[in-house]
Amino acid sequence: MAEEKDFYRNLIDNLYDGIYFVDRERMITYWNKGAERITGYSATQAIGHACRDNLLNHVTANGVPLCLEHCPLARVMEDGKPREAHVFLHHADGHRVPVLVRGSVLRDEDGTIVGAVETFSNNTTLMNVQHDAAELRRTTLRDALTGIGNRLHLDGRLRAVIAECSQNDASAGLLFMDIDNFKRCNDTFGHEAGDRALRMVGSTLRCTLRATDTVGRWGGEEFIAIVGNVRDEPTLLKIAEHLRIMVECSHLDVGAESLAITISIGATLLRAGDTAESFVGRADQLMYQSKEAGRNRVTVG
């Protein structure tokens, strides 16, 4: 029997996850090597202390402490139901460690609850992977210069909006915008000023549109905005004019000179049977009509 107990103790001690046992008073009776490694606290420091003494001081992502009033192990021993939670424990060196904790009851031969066991695993790698994946999505879909959506992002949103409108009888409008005389701007003031102009226009469009709308850089000096819940041309024209005016009212200080920027806009409503290509193509042609009519204006069709 002693050899069997030693076998299981050695097995638990060498598990990668942290494991500790508590009695009904939540006094720590066992602390494995995984717990030592993840927390920085040795078994000598942990055993004989109550988990409610805030040794690990579990908190939620919002900073709510769990060890005093919301202890998962206390609740496990009250109703016998296992629980798990993503929390941040306090490391012996002072920093916080993200862990997934799981609590289950310990019973004697009669089935009486005599304590509980908590296992916990370090979630740092998982959280880093999730963060890296989210960052990759952001950088993949974001224009590096202006910080707004790029063409890939716009293409995905276009197809999603078209599908949603066809299924739910919703409506949407598209604005195709091009900076006027952009080549002249680059030739006269330099490419650095040109980049500043692109960032200024991108920021102005993003700040002027609703949070539910989508704006991005289509390429070069071209921008696209997808606006939802627009069913008539007068409303679409009003939105487009607002964007045009906001850009026209902006300017860049380049040395001693003030560089004014304007945009030409083509605006169109989504039609039955439209694809992403036909939707954008029609708005693009309308934008060229604005150019031919003198620039710094909106053409709706």
CORQUI-V561229 format. One record per residue. PHI is phi as a letter, one per 30 degrees, with the letter a starting at -180 (* if undefined). PSI is psi as a letter, one per 30 degrees, with the letter a starting at -180 (999 if undefined). D_LAST is the distance of its C-alpha to the last C-alpha in Angstrom with 2 decimals. Layout:
phi/psi/d_last
PHI/PSI/D_LAST
PHI/PSI/D_LAST
This chain:
phi/psi/d_last
*/e/86.51
d/e/86.48
d/e/85.28
d/e/82.45
d/e/81.37
d/e/81.50
d/e/79.36
d/e/76.61
d/e/76.83
d/e/76.46
d/e/73.55
d/e/71.68
d/e/72.65
c/g/71.03
d/k/67.73
d/e/64.74
d/l/63.47
d/k/65.19
b/k/67.38
b/l/69.59
c/k/71.64
b/l/72.45
c/a/75.03
d/f/74.54
c/g/74.90
i/g/72.14
d/k/74.69
d/k/73.69
c/f/76.27
a/k/74.71
b/j/72.33
d/l/71.53
d/f/70.96
d/e/67.22
d/e/67.15
d/e/69.14
d/e/66.75
d/e/63.51
c/f/64.86
i/f/67.45
c/k/70.05
d/l/73.18
d/e/74.77
d/e/77.61
d/f/75.21
c/e/73.40
d/k/76.12
j/f/77.90
c/l/75.01
d/k/72.84
d/f/69.14
d/f/68.72
d/g/70.42
i/h/66.96
e/e/68.03
c/f/64.56
h/h/62.78
e/k/59.82
b/l/56.63
d/l/53.15
d/f/50.04
c/g/49.80
i/g/53.38
d/k/54.99
d/k/58.64
c/f/59.77
d/f/63.45
c/e/64.78
c/f/63.04
b/h/60.56
d/k/62.64
d/e/61.45
d/e/65.05
d/e/66.42
d/e/63.99
e/e/64.79
d/f/68.48
d/e/67.84
c/f/66.19
i/g/66.77
c/k/63.09
d/l/61.81
b/l/58.95
b/l/56.77
a/k/54.63
c/j/52.86
b/l/54.72
b/j/55.82
c/l/59.58
c/j/61.65
d/l/63.17
e/f/66.65
d/f/65.22
j/f/63.05
d/l/59.55
c/k/57.43
b/k/57.07
d/k/54.38
b/l/56.17
c/j/55.70
c/k/58.74
b/k/60.15
c/k/63.03
b/l/65.39
d/l/68.76
c/k/72.18
b/l/74.68
d/a/78.43
d/f/80.28
d/f/80.16
i/g/76.40
d/k/76.64
d/k/74.01
c/f/75.87
l/a/73.04
a/l/69.71
b/k/68.28
c/k/65.17
c/k/63.54
b/k/60.95
b/k/59.05
d/k/57.43
c/g/53.62
e/e/53.04
d/e/52.15
d/e/49.80
d/e/48.07
d/e/47.81
d/e/46.31
d/e/43.78
d/e/42.99
d/e/42.70
d/e/40.42
d/e/38.15
d/e/38.24
d/e/37.47
d/e/34.40
d/e/33.30
d/e/34.00
d/e/32.48
c/g/29.14
c/k/29.24
d/k/28.42
d/e/31.85
d/e/30.89
c/f/28.47
i/f/29.68
c/a/26.29
d/l/25.08
c/a/25.00
d/e/23.04
d/e/25.35
d/e/24.73
d/e/20.94
d/e/21.22
d/e/23.52
d/e/21.45
e/e/18.32
d/e/20.55
d/e/22.26
d/e/19.23
d/e/17.92
d/e/21.52
d/e/21.93
d/e/18.91
d/f/20.10
d/e/23.60
c/g/23.27
h/h/20.36
d/l/18.82
b/l/15.23
a/l/13.56
b/l/10.68
b/k/10.63
c/k/10.89
c/j/11.97
b/k/14.37
b/k/16.86
d/k/19.93
d/k/20.34
h/h/23.52
d/e/24.80
d/e/27.26
d/e/28.75
d/e/29.21
d/e/31.12
d/e/33.12
d/e/34.09
c/f/34.74
j/l/35.34
d/f/33.83
d/e/35.20
d/e/33.16
d/e/30.12
d/e/30.79
d/e/31.23
d/e/27.87
d/e/26.20
d/e/28.18
d/e/27.36
d/e/23.59
e/e/23.97
d/e/26.27
d/e/24.17
d/e/21.10
d/e/23.46
d/f/25.31
d/e/22.37
d/l/20.53
d/l/22.19
d/f/24.81
d/f/23.02
d/l/19.93
b/k/20.19
b/k/19.90
a/l/21.32
c/j/21.84
d/e/20.20
l/k/22.60
h/b/23.95
c/g/22.03
c/k/18.81
b/l/18.02
b/k/15.88
b/k/15.66
c/j/15.33
c/k/15.29
c/l/16.79
h/h/17.11
c/j/13.70
c/f/12.85
b/l/10.55
d/e/7.69
e/e/10.61
d/e/12.50
d/e/10.09
d/e/9.79
d/e/13.55
d/e/14.22
d/e/12.46
d/e/14.30
d/e/17.41
d/e/17.38
e/e/16.85
d/e/19.69
d/e/21.94
d/e/21.82
d/e/22.39
d/f/25.34
c/l/26.89
a/l/29.24
c/k/31.86
c/j/35.46
c/j/36.57
i/b/40.22
c/f/40.61
c/l/37.03
c/k/33.90
c/j/30.85
d/k/27.54
b/k/24.38
b/l/20.73
b/k/17.53
c/k/14.21
b/k/11.23
c/k/7.94
b/k/6.51
b/l/5.30
c/l/7.68
d/k/10.50
c/l/11.03
e/k/14.55
i/f/16.10
d/k/14.05
c/l/16.42
e/e/16.43
d/e/16.07
d/e/13.07
d/e/11.27
d/e/12.30
d/e/11.92
d/e/8.21
d/e/7.99
d/e/10.90
d/e/9.65
d/e/6.95
d/e/10.11
d/e/12.16
d/e/10.39
d/e/11.39
d/e/14.75
d/f/15.24
d/g/14.55
k/f/17.37
i/l/16.54
h/h/16.76
a/l/13.45
c/k/10.01
b/k/6.69
c/k/3.77
a/999/0.00
